[in-house]
Amino acid sequence: MPNPAEVISVVVALECVVVSSIVLLLVPLDAAVSLIPLLLVFLVALHAYRS
């Protein structure tokens, strides 16, 4: 069973991915382009956590 700090970290990363994805869908791409690297980093981190 994962410890609470690990669970909180995963939830925060997942929240960041969801919020960034919604922002990318709702605002023009040139305004949200700064979120793309952060989104990719958190997606890679979540993928590494799951595997």
PyMOL Python script that loads the backbone (N, CA, C, O; Angstrom):
from pymol import cmd

cmd.read_pdbstr("""\
ATOM      1  N   MET A   1       0.851  -1.182   0.000  1.00  0.00           N
ATOM      2  CA  MET A   1       0.000   0.000   0.000  1.00  0.00           C
ATOM      3  C   MET A   1       0.897   1.246   0.000  1.00  0.00           C
ATOM      4  O   MET A   1       1.828   1.346   0.799  1.00  0.00           O
ATOM      5  N   PRO A   2       0.609   2.193  -0.901  1.00  0.00           N
ATOM      6  CA  PRO A   2       1.451   3.398  -0.978  1.00  0.00           C
ATOM      7  C   PRO A   2       1.267   4.273   0.262  1.00  0.00           C
ATOM      8  O   PRO A   2       0.209   4.283   0.893  1.00  0.00           O
ATOM      9  N   ASN A   3       2.317   4.993   0.582  1.00  0.00           N
ATOM     10  CA  ASN A   3       2.207   5.889   1.738  1.00  0.00           C
ATOM     11  C   ASN A   3       1.412   7.138   1.358  1.00  0.00           C
ATOM     12  O   ASN A   3       1.281   7.445   0.173  1.00  0.00           O
ATOM     13  N   PRO A   4       0.881   7.862   2.345  1.00  0.00           N
ATOM     14  CA  PRO A   4       0.036   9.030   2.054  1.00  0.00           C
ATOM     15  C   PRO A   4       0.735  10.124   1.249  1.00  0.00           C
ATOM     16  O   PRO A   4       0.096  10.777   0.425  1.00  0.00           O
ATOM     17  N   ALA A   5       2.010  10.334   1.467  1.00  0.00           N
ATOM     18  CA  ALA A   5       2.725  11.378   0.712  1.00  0.00           C
ATOM     19  C   ALA A   5       2.789  11.029  -0.764  1.00  0.00           C
ATOM     20  O   ALA A   5       2.684  11.909  -1.619  1.00  0.00           O
ATOM     21  N   GLU A   6       2.961   9.753  -1.065  1.00  0.00           N
ATOM     22  CA  GLU A   6       2.997   9.313  -2.462  1.00  0.00           C
ATOM     23  C   GLU A   6       1.634   9.494  -3.129  1.00  0.00           C
ATOM     24  O   GLU A   6       1.552   9.911  -4.284  1.00  0.00           O
ATOM     25  N   VAL A   7       0.579   9.182  -2.403  1.00  0.00           N
ATOM     26  CA  VAL A   7      -0.773   9.342  -2.937  1.00  0.00           C
ATOM     27  C   VAL A   7      -1.072  10.806  -3.209  1.00  0.00           C
ATOM     28  O   VAL A   7      -1.646  11.143  -4.244  1.00  0.00           O
ATOM     29  N   ILE A   8      -0.689  11.672  -2.287  1.00  0.00           N
ATOM     30  CA  ILE A   8      -0.928  13.106  -2.469  1.00  0.00           C
ATOM     31  C   ILE A   8      -0.159  13.622  -3.679  1.00  0.00           C
ATOM     32  O   ILE A   8      -0.684  14.432  -4.444  1.00  0.00           O
ATOM     33  N   SER A   9       1.070  13.169  -3.863  1.00  0.00           N
ATOM     34  CA  SER A   9       1.867  13.599  -5.011  1.00  0.00           C
ATOM     35  C   SER A   9       1.227  13.180  -6.332  1.00  0.00           C
ATOM     36  O   SER A   9       1.204  13.953  -7.290  1.00  0.00           O
ATOM     37  N   VAL A  10       0.712  11.965  -6.378  1.00  0.00           N
ATOM     38  CA  VAL A  10       0.064  11.483  -7.595  1.00  0.00           C
ATOM     39  C   VAL A  10      -1.220  12.259  -7.863  1.00  0.00           C
ATOM     40  O   VAL A  10      -1.512  12.594  -9.011  1.00  0.00           O
ATOM     41  N   VAL A  11      -1.978  12.544  -6.831  1.00  0.00           N
ATOM     42  CA  VAL A  11      -3.228  13.298  -7.003  1.00  0.00           C
ATOM     43  C   VAL A  11      -2.939  14.711  -7.490  1.00  0.00           C
ATOM     44  O   VAL A  11      -3.655  15.225  -8.349  1.00  0.00           O
ATOM     45  N   VAL A  12      -1.910  15.341  -6.958  1.00  0.00           N
ATOM     46  CA  VAL A  12      -1.546  16.704  -7.399  1.00  0.00           C
ATOM     47  C   VAL A  12      -1.093  16.683  -8.860  1.00  0.00           C
ATOM     48  O   VAL A  12      -1.474  17.557  -9.639  1.00  0.00           O
ATOM     49  N   ALA A  13      -0.288  15.698  -9.230  1.00  0.00           N
ATOM     50  CA  ALA A  13       0.162  15.598 -10.616  1.00  0.00           C
ATOM     51  C   ALA A  13      -1.018  15.341 -11.551  1.00  0.00           C
ATOM     52  O   ALA A  13      -1.099  15.929 -12.630  1.00  0.00           O
ATOM     53  N   LEU A  14      -1.924  14.472 -11.141  1.00  0.00           N
ATOM     54  CA  LEU A  14      -3.108  14.191 -11.956  1.00  0.00           C
ATOM     55  C   LEU A  14      -3.992  15.421 -12.091  1.00  0.00           C
ATOM     56  O   LEU A  14      -4.528  15.688 -13.167  1.00  0.00           O
ATOM     57  N   GLU A  15      -4.146  16.167 -11.011  1.00  0.00           N
ATOM     58  CA  GLU A  15      -4.938  17.399 -11.066  1.00  0.00           C
ATOM     59  C   GLU A  15      -4.313  18.402 -12.025  1.00  0.00           C
ATOM     60  O   GLU A  15      -5.022  19.068 -12.780  1.00  0.00           O
ATOM     61  N   CYS A  16      -3.002  18.509 -11.997  1.00  0.00           N
ATOM     62  CA  CYS A  16      -2.311  19.435 -12.891  1.00  0.00           C
ATOM     63  C   CYS A  16      -2.497  19.027 -14.352  1.00  0.00           C
ATOM     64  O   CYS A  16      -2.689  19.883 -15.215  1.00  0.00           O
ATOM     65  N   VAL A  17      -2.442  17.734 -14.628  1.00  0.00           N
ATOM     66  CA  VAL A  17      -2.638  17.244 -15.993  1.00  0.00           C
ATOM     67  C   VAL A  17      -4.059  17.538 -16.464  1.00  0.00           C
ATOM     68  O   VAL A  17      -4.257  17.984 -17.594  1.00  0.00           O
ATOM     69  N   VAL A  18      -5.037  17.295 -15.616  1.00  0.00           N
ATOM     70  CA  VAL A  18      -6.435  17.528 -16.000  1.00  0.00           C
ATOM     71  C   VAL A  18      -6.693  19.009 -16.232  1.00  0.00           C
ATOM     72  O   VAL A  18      -7.303  19.383 -17.235  1.00  0.00           O
ATOM     73  N   VAL A  19      -6.239  19.847 -15.323  1.00  0.00           N
ATOM     74  CA  VAL A  19      -6.454  21.291 -15.472  1.00  0.00           C
ATOM     75  C   VAL A  19      -5.740  21.828 -16.709  1.00  0.00           C
ATOM     76  O   VAL A  19      -6.301  22.639 -17.445  1.00  0.00           O
ATOM     77  N   SER A  20      -4.517  21.385 -16.940  1.00  0.00           N
ATOM     78  CA  SER A  20      -3.774  21.837 -18.129  1.00  0.00           C
ATOM     79  C   SER A  20      -4.471  21.392 -19.410  1.00  0.00           C
ATOM     80  O   SER A  20      -4.529  22.146 -20.381  1.00  0.00           O
ATOM     81  N   SER A  21      -4.994  20.182 -19.415  1.00  0.00           N
ATOM     82  CA  SER A  21      -5.706  19.695 -20.601  1.00  0.00           C
ATOM     83  C   SER A  21      -6.962  20.512 -20.864  1.00  0.00           C
ATOM     84  O   SER A  21      -7.261  20.844 -22.011  1.00  0.00           O
ATOM     85  N   ILE A  22      -7.689  20.833 -19.820  1.00  0.00           N
ATOM     86  CA  ILE A  22      -8.903  21.642 -19.987  1.00  0.00           C
ATOM     87  C   ILE A  22      -8.548  23.040 -20.482  1.00  0.00           C
ATOM     88  O   ILE A  22      -9.223  23.582 -21.357  1.00  0.00           O
ATOM     89  N   VAL A  23      -7.488  23.623 -19.923  1.00  0.00           N
ATOM     90  CA  VAL A  23      -7.059  24.959 -20.368  1.00  0.00           C
ATOM     91  C   VAL A  23      -6.648  24.922 -21.831  1.00  0.00           C
ATOM     92  O   VAL A  23      -6.979  25.837 -22.585  1.00  0.00           O
ATOM     93  N   LEU A  24      -5.933  23.883 -22.246  1.00  0.00           N
ATOM     94  CA  LEU A  24      -5.521  23.778 -23.650  1.00  0.00           C
ATOM     95  C   LEU A  24      -6.719  23.659 -24.582  1.00  0.00           C
ATOM     96  O   LEU A  24      -6.668  24.111 -25.726  1.00  0.00           O
ATOM     97  N   LEU A  25      -7.794  23.053 -24.094  1.00  0.00           N
ATOM     98  CA  LEU A  25      -8.996  22.927 -24.925  1.00  0.00           C
ATOM     99  C   LEU A  25      -9.803  24.218 -24.984  1.00  0.00           C
ATOM    100  O   LEU A  25     -10.460  24.488 -25.990  1.00  0.00           O
ATOM    101  N   LEU A  26      -9.764  25.011 -23.930  1.00  0.00           N
ATOM    102  CA  LEU A  26     -10.652  26.174 -23.845  1.00  0.00           C
ATOM    103  C   LEU A  26     -10.046  27.487 -24.346  1.00  0.00           C
ATOM    104  O   LEU A  26     -10.765  28.337 -24.871  1.00  0.00           O
ATOM    105  N   VAL A  27      -8.752  27.658 -24.191  1.00  0.00           N
ATOM    106  CA  VAL A  27      -8.148  28.927 -24.597  1.00  0.00           C
ATOM    107  C   VAL A  27      -7.351  28.737 -25.879  1.00  0.00           C
ATOM    108  O   VAL A  27      -7.011  27.607 -26.229  1.00  0.00           O
ATOM    109  N   PRO A  28      -7.052  29.801 -26.572  1.00  0.00           N
ATOM    110  CA  PRO A  28      -6.230  29.676 -27.789  1.00  0.00           C
ATOM    111  C   PRO A  28      -4.857  29.096 -27.467  1.00  0.00           C
ATOM    112  O   PRO A  28      -4.314  29.301 -26.381  1.00  0.00           O
ATOM    113  N   LEU A  29      -4.314  28.375 -28.430  1.00  0.00           N
ATOM    114  CA  LEU A  29      -3.055  27.661 -28.221  1.00  0.00           C
ATOM    115  C   LEU A  29      -1.898  28.606 -27.914  1.00  0.00           C
ATOM    116  O   LEU A  29      -1.038  28.276 -27.097  1.00  0.00           O
ATOM    117  N   ASP A  30      -1.860  29.767 -28.550  1.00  0.00           N
ATOM    118  CA  ASP A  30      -0.746  30.675 -28.302  1.00  0.00           C
ATOM    119  C   ASP A  30      -0.772  31.244 -26.882  1.00  0.00           C
ATOM    120  O   ASP A  30       0.270  31.654 -26.372  1.00  0.00           O
ATOM    121  N   ALA A  31      -1.924  31.276 -26.243  1.00  0.00           N
ATOM    122  CA  ALA A  31      -2.004  31.745 -24.859  1.00  0.00           C
ATOM    123  C   ALA A  31      -1.651  30.640 -23.870  1.00  0.00           C
ATOM    124  O   ALA A  31      -1.197  30.929 -22.763  1.00  0.00           O
ATOM    125  N   ALA A  32      -1.851  29.384 -24.249  1.00  0.00           N
ATOM    126  CA  ALA A  32      -1.624  28.265 -23.327  1.00  0.00           C
ATOM    127  C   ALA A  32      -0.371  27.470 -23.656  1.00  0.00           C
ATOM    128  O   ALA A  32      -0.177  26.379 -23.119  1.00  0.00           O
ATOM    129  N   VAL A  33       0.473  27.990 -24.518  1.00  0.00           N
ATOM    130  CA  VAL A  33       1.649  27.239 -24.955  1.00  0.00           C
ATOM    131  C   VAL A  33       2.638  27.001 -23.807  1.00  0.00           C
ATOM    132  O   VAL A  33       3.413  26.045 -23.857  1.00  0.00           O
ATOM    133  N   SER A  34       2.624  27.836 -22.797  1.00  0.00           N
ATOM    134  CA  SER A  34       3.548  27.649 -21.678  1.00  0.00           C
ATOM    135  C   SER A  34       3.165  26.460 -20.799  1.00  0.00           C
ATOM    136  O   SER A  34       3.990  25.991 -20.014  1.00  0.00           O
ATOM    137  N   LEU A  35       1.950  25.970 -20.913  1.00  0.00           N
ATOM    138  CA  LEU A  35       1.516  24.818 -20.125  1.00  0.00           C
ATOM    139  C   LEU A  35       1.923  23.482 -20.738  1.00  0.00           C
ATOM    140  O   LEU A  35       1.905  22.463 -20.048  1.00  0.00           O
ATOM    141  N   ILE A  36       2.283  23.467 -21.992  1.00  0.00           N
ATOM    142  CA  ILE A  36       2.574  22.202 -22.677  1.00  0.00           C
ATOM    143  C   ILE A  36       3.782  21.473 -22.068  1.00  0.00           C
ATOM    144  O   ILE A  36       3.684  20.267 -21.841  1.00  0.00           O
ATOM    145  N   PRO A  37       4.905  22.133 -21.793  1.00  0.00           N
ATOM    146  CA  PRO A  37       6.018  21.389 -21.173  1.00  0.00           C
ATOM    147  C   PRO A  37       5.667  20.826 -19.796  1.00  0.00           C
ATOM    148  O   PRO A  37       6.042  19.701 -19.465  1.00  0.00           O
ATOM    149  N   LEU A  38       4.949  21.612 -19.001  1.00  0.00           N
ATOM    150  CA  LEU A  38       4.529  21.141 -17.682  1.00  0.00           C
ATOM    151  C   LEU A  38       3.598  19.942 -17.802  1.00  0.00           C
ATOM    152  O   LEU A  38       3.716  18.982 -17.040  1.00  0.00           O
ATOM    153  N   LEU A  39       2.683  19.995 -18.747  1.00  0.00           N
ATOM    154  CA  LEU A  39       1.764  18.888 -18.993  1.00  0.00           C
ATOM    155  C   LEU A  39       2.528  17.632 -19.391  1.00  0.00           C
ATOM    156  O   LEU A  39       2.229  16.542 -18.904  1.00  0.00           O
ATOM    157  N   LEU A  40       3.501  17.778 -20.263  1.00  0.00           N
ATOM    158  CA  LEU A  40       4.281  16.625 -20.698  1.00  0.00           C
ATOM    159  C   LEU A  40       5.113  16.027 -19.567  1.00  0.00           C
ATOM    160  O   LEU A  40       5.226  14.806 -19.461  1.00  0.00           O
ATOM    161  N   VAL A  41       5.691  16.873 -18.726  1.00  0.00           N
ATOM    162  CA  VAL A  41       6.483  16.378 -17.600  1.00  0.00           C
ATOM    163  C   VAL A  41       5.609  15.577 -16.646  1.00  0.00           C
ATOM    164  O   VAL A  41       5.998  14.494 -16.207  1.00  0.00           O
ATOM    165  N   PHE A  42       4.437  16.099 -16.323  1.00  0.00           N
ATOM    166  CA  PHE A  42       3.559  15.377 -15.412  1.00  0.00           C
ATOM    167  C   PHE A  42       3.000  14.113 -16.044  1.00  0.00           C
ATOM    168  O   PHE A  42       2.807  13.116 -15.347  1.00  0.00           O
ATOM    169  N   LEU A  43       2.736  14.126 -17.345  1.00  0.00           N
ATOM    170  CA  LEU A  43       2.275  12.905 -18.012  1.00  0.00           C
ATOM    171  C   LEU A  43       3.351  11.817 -17.978  1.00  0.00           C
ATOM    172  O   LEU A  43       3.048  10.648 -17.738  1.00  0.00           O
ATOM    173  N   VAL A  44       4.592  12.199 -18.215  1.00  0.00           N
ATOM    174  CA  VAL A  44       5.694  11.219 -18.157  1.00  0.00           C
ATOM    175  C   VAL A  44       5.860  10.700 -16.732  1.00  0.00           C
ATOM    176  O   VAL A  44       6.086   9.507 -16.531  1.00  0.00           O
ATOM    177  N   ALA A  45       5.752  11.580 -15.748  1.00  0.00           N
ATOM    178  CA  ALA A  45       5.892  11.166 -14.351  1.00  0.00           C
ATOM    179  C   ALA A  45       4.768  10.203 -13.954  1.00  0.00           C
ATOM    180  O   ALA A  45       5.018   9.217 -13.260  1.00  0.00           O
ATOM    181  N   LEU A  46       3.547  10.477 -14.382  1.00  0.00           N
ATOM    182  CA  LEU A  46       2.435   9.578 -14.069  1.00  0.00           C
ATOM    183  C   LEU A  46       2.607   8.236 -14.777  1.00  0.00           C
ATOM    184  O   LEU A  46       2.305   7.184 -14.214  1.00  0.00           O
ATOM    185  N   HIS A  47       3.085   8.283 -15.995  1.00  0.00           N
ATOM    186  CA  HIS A  47       3.322   7.031 -16.727  1.00  0.00           C
ATOM    187  C   HIS A  47       4.415   6.201 -16.043  1.00  0.00           C
ATOM    188  O   HIS A  47       4.293   4.981 -15.934  1.00  0.00           O
ATOM    189  N   ALA A  48       5.474   6.860 -15.588  1.00  0.00           N
ATOM    190  CA  ALA A  48       6.546   6.141 -14.899  1.00  0.00           C
ATOM    191  C   ALA A  48       6.055   5.586 -13.563  1.00  0.00           C
ATOM    192  O   ALA A  48       6.498   4.520 -13.136  1.00  0.00           O
ATOM    193  N   TYR A  49       5.167   6.284 -12.918  1.00  0.00           N
ATOM    194  CA  TYR A  49       4.626   5.798 -11.644  1.00  0.00           C
ATOM    195  C   TYR A  49       3.759   4.560 -11.860  1.00  0.00           C
ATOM    196  O   TYR A  49       3.790   3.620 -11.065  1.00  0.00           O
ATOM    197  N   ARG A  50       2.992   4.571 -12.937  1.00  0.00           N
ATOM    198  CA  ARG A  50       2.098   3.438 -13.204  1.00  0.00           C
ATOM    199  C   ARG A  50       2.821   2.193 -13.674  1.00  0.00           C
ATOM    200  O   ARG A  50       2.312   1.086 -13.500  1.00  0.00           O
ATOM    201  N   SER A  51       4.009   2.348 -14.271  1.00  0.00           N
ATOM    202  CA  SER A  51       4.714   1.166 -14.771  1.00  0.00           C
ATOM    203  C   SER A  51       5.821   0.727 -13.851  1.00  0.00           C
ATOM    204  O   SER A  51       6.507  -0.254 -14.135  1.00  0.00           O
TER     205      SER A  51
END
""", "prot")
cmd.dss("prot")
cmd.show_as("cartoon", "prot")
cmd.util.cbc("prot")
cmd.orient("prot")
